[in-house]
Amino acid sequence: MKQIYTMLLLTLVTLSAQSRTVNTVTTWWGDWSTKGNWSLNRLPQSGDSVVIPAGYAIVVDKNISFTNLYINVMGNLTLQKTLTLDNASTVLVPTGGQINAWGADRTKEIIVLGGVDKFNQTNSSRFDGFGIANSISSTAPNGFSLTSLPVTFSSFYAVKNNNNVMLTWSTAQEFNNNNFEIQRSTDGSNWNVIAVIMGAGTSTSTMQYSYTDKNVNAAVMYYRIRQVDFDNKSAYSIVKTIRGSEAAPVTKVYAASNAVNIEFNKAVAGNITVRIINANGQLMAQQNFGQSAYRITMNTNGKGAGLYVIQVSDNQGWSESTKLIL
């Protein structure tokens, strides 16, 4: 069993390395902020895969933040300051890996991911793997809980071509994922399973999937994906709508929980800028996002009720604007 687990772990590390630049800790004990402690002789950057091998340790000696960072803690990660990550990031602690608090000020020795504390003063000073923290794991002291880690969807698109609907989706990571059920509905309430696509099991690299629903003639069709674990637990994607021959917009924009939510119906290259403009044409808020993934969310920061224009652009010539009541 131990041999099987070791092979699985090596596979996970290899898959991650294939899609990212790997920067490995090269000291048995040293500061994160010293570039000589890293295999690339530079500090980690957003988008990297950071590997801390067994028998090696690195100390987060300054407050640092990253986007889309993958950290594999096979050795020791010690927190003297705060490590801040975004929702696209993942921290994997395999069996034998450790996360430690420095012990000088526990309120600052934390891991924040997507605005949520995954490791803080509510934890004991030492966490031993196995565990994963990502955008759908729980909150500290259970921020590395496995109980809420089925699949992280990174995209789901539905595009009509003549009478066919091409469904494509991708996952940023999968844990014990058995299969995907593709479900279709004509009213948005009653769903039928039209296909089953097998999942990757467990993976930390991006996985791509697709299915074509042929000869679709209904005026309106709804699609969603049900992801099923090996233990039969399941979760659903967002719902995509196809309306006859109408050209679908790239974005679906809606307000919920004091935030503007934007879902993409196809991949958009480049960084994304979201602007909130009031009825008088004044720019009320603006935020940049590193990628146009599955869904992005922008807090409205207490904007007054009223009609606004939500403009989404890739800063390369493409943009869409949607009127929205907040």
N, C-alpha and C positions, 0 to 999 in steps of 0.2 A: 504493500500500500504506500509506504514511504517513497519507493522508487517511482511509482506511478505519479505521485504528487510532485516529486522533483522534476519529472519529465514535463508535466503540465506547466509548472512554473517557468521552466526554461523556454517552453513554447510561447508563453505569454510575453516574456521579455523579448524574445526574437520578433514576434509579431509587432510589438510596439516599436522596436528599433527600426523596422522596415519603413515605417511611415514618418519617423521623426529623426532629428539630429540627436544622437545620444551623447550626453556629457556625464562621465562617470567620476565619482569621488576616488581619489588616488591616495588619500592619507588615512591612517588609522584613527586620527583625531585632529580636526582642524576647523577653521572658520569658513563659513560659506562665502564670505566677502573676499577671500584670498584666491586669486585666479590660479595660482600655482597648485591649488588643491584639487584641480579639475583636469580631466584627461585632455580637453581641448585647449587648455591653458587660457581659458576665458571663463567668465562667470556664466551660469545658466541664463538663457533667454526665454521669453515667451515662445511656446511652440516646441520647446525641447523635450526630450525624454531624459530625466535625471535618474541615474542609477546609483544607489548606495550599496556596494557589494557587502556580503557577509564578512565580518571582521573589520569593517571600516566604519568611521563615524564622521559626521559633519554637524557643525553648530550654527544655527541661524542666529548670528551675532548682531544683525541689524534688522530693522523692519524692512521687509521686502514684499513685492507684489508681482504677480505674473498672470497672464492669460493663457489658456490652452496649454497648461504644463502638466506633464505626466511624471509622477515621482514613484519610483520603485524602491521601497525601504527594506532591503534584505539585511542591512546592517543596522546602524543606529542613526536616528535623526533627533538631535537635541535642540530644544527651543529655548533660546535666551531672549529672543524678541518675537515679533509677530510675523507669521507667514500668511499672506493674503493671496487667495486664488480666486478665479472666476468659475462660473458654472460649467465651463468646458474642460476644467481641470479634473484630475484624478490623483489620489494618493493611495497606493497599494502597499500594504504591510503584510508580506507573506509570513508563514510560520518561521520563527527565528528572528524576524525583524522587530525592531523596537522604536518607539517614540518616547522621548523623555522630556520632562520639564527641567529647566536649569535650576529652579528653586529660589531665585532671588526675588522675583515678583511674578507670581502665578497669573496675575491679571493681564500681563503683557506676553506671557509665554504660551501663545495660542496659535491654532490653525483656523483661519476663516476661509470658507469656500462658498462663493455665491452669496456673500453677506450673512452666512450662518456659521456659528462656531461649531467646528467638528471636534476640536480638542481644546479644553480650557481648564480653569481652576476647579471645575466640577469633576474632572477626571482625577484618578490617582496620578502620581507623578510619573508613572511609567505605564505605557500601553504595549502589550505584546501581541504580535500578529497570530492568527490571520485576521485581517480586516481591510475594508475598502471605504474610503470617503469620496463621495462625488455629489452631484447636484441632487440626487434622490435618496441619499443615505440620510439617517436621522440626525438629530442635534446632540451636541455634547451633553452628557457623558457617553452617549451612544452614537457618536458621529461616524464611527467605523463599523456600524452594525451591518450584518449581511442580510438581515431580514427584509430589507426594502431595496434589494439590488437585482431586479430582473434584467431589464434592458434599458439603455439610454438611447432613445431615438434622437438622431441628429438631423434627419430630414424626412419628409413624406410629401411627394408630389403626385398630382393626378392631372394628366394632359390628354385631351381628346384629339384624335387624328382620324378624320372621316367618321366611321362608326365604331372605332376601337378606342378604348381608354387605357392608356399606359400608366400603370402605377409603379412608382419607384420609391424606395425608402432606404435609409442607411442607419446604422447604429454605431455609436461611439464606443460602446462596450456592451458585452453580454455576460450574464452569469447564470449558469444552469438553464439556458434557453433551449427549449425543445423545438418549438415551431411557431410560425405566424399563421393565423387564420385571416384570410382576406374576406371581409364581410361587405355585403352590398344591400342597399335599401332604396325603395322608391318614395318613401314618406319620411325617412329619418327616424322612425320609431321601430319598425319591424325589420329585422336583419336576417339575411341568409348567408351562410358560408359558401363561397364560390370556389375557393382554392385553399390549399394548405402548403406552405413553403417551410421546409425544415430550417431551423436556426443553426447557429455556429456552436452551440453549447456554451463554452466560456471563452471569451476573447476580449482583449483590450485594444485591438486595432479596429479601424473603420471597416465595417462590412457592408457591402452593397447588395440590394435585392430588387427584383422587378417582377411584374406580372402584367399581362395584357388581357383585359376583358374585351372580348370580341363581339361585334354585332350588337352594339348598345343603341337602342332606338328610343328609349324613354325620354320625355321632355326634361326631367330632372332625375339625377341619380346621385346617391350618397355612398361614400366609401369610407371604411375605417379598417384598422388592423388590430386584431386581438393577439397579443403575445402570450404564449403559454409556457410556464416553467416545467421542469421535469416532475415537480411535485403537484402539478395541475393548478398552481396559482397563476393568475393572469392579470394583465393590464392592457389598456386600450390606448391607441394613438388618438390624435385629433381627427375630426371628421372632415373629409374633402367633398365638395359639391361640384358636380358637372351639370351644366344647363344647356341642353340641346346643342345648337351650333354657335352659341354665344361664346365669344372669346373671353376666356377667364383672365381676370387681372392677376398680376404677379403676386400681389399681397392681399391678405384679408386683415382688416384693421377693426378692432373692437375695444371697448372699454370694459374693465372689470377690476374690482378691488382697488380703486384709486390708481389705476395704471392703464396705460395704452399697450395693448398686446398686438403684435404683428406676426402673422404666419405667412410663410413664403410658399408659393406653388411651383417654383422652379428655382434652380440654383442661380444666385446673383454673384458675379465676381466682384472682388474688391471689398473695401470696408463700407459699412452702411452708416448713413447719417439720418437721424430722425429729428424733425422739427415740428413743434407745436405752434401754430399761428392762430391768433384770434380773429374775430370777424372784421376788425379794423386793419388787418394786414400786419399787425405787430408780431414779431417773433417773441414768444413767451418762454420757450425752452428749446434746447438743442442737446443731443447726445450722440456720440459716435460709438459704433459697435465694431468689433474686430472681424466679425463674420456674420453672414446672413443664414444662420443655422435654422433648425426646426422652428423655433419661435424666439422672438426677442421681446422684452418687456421694458417699458420706460415709465418710471413713476411720474405721476402728474404733479407732485409736490404741492398739493393743496390748491390747484388752479380753481377759480370760481366756476360755478355751473354755467354752461352756455355752449354755443356752437363754435367748434374749432376746426381748422384744417390740419390734418396730419400728413406731412410730406416725408416720403421715404426716398432716398437717393443713394446711388453707389459712387457718387462723385466722379463718374466717368461718362456722364451723358444720359444715364437712365434715371428716371424718377416717376413716382406715382403719388397722387394726392387724393385724400379721402376726407369728406366732411364727417365729423363725429361730434355727438353731443356728450359732454362730460358732466 
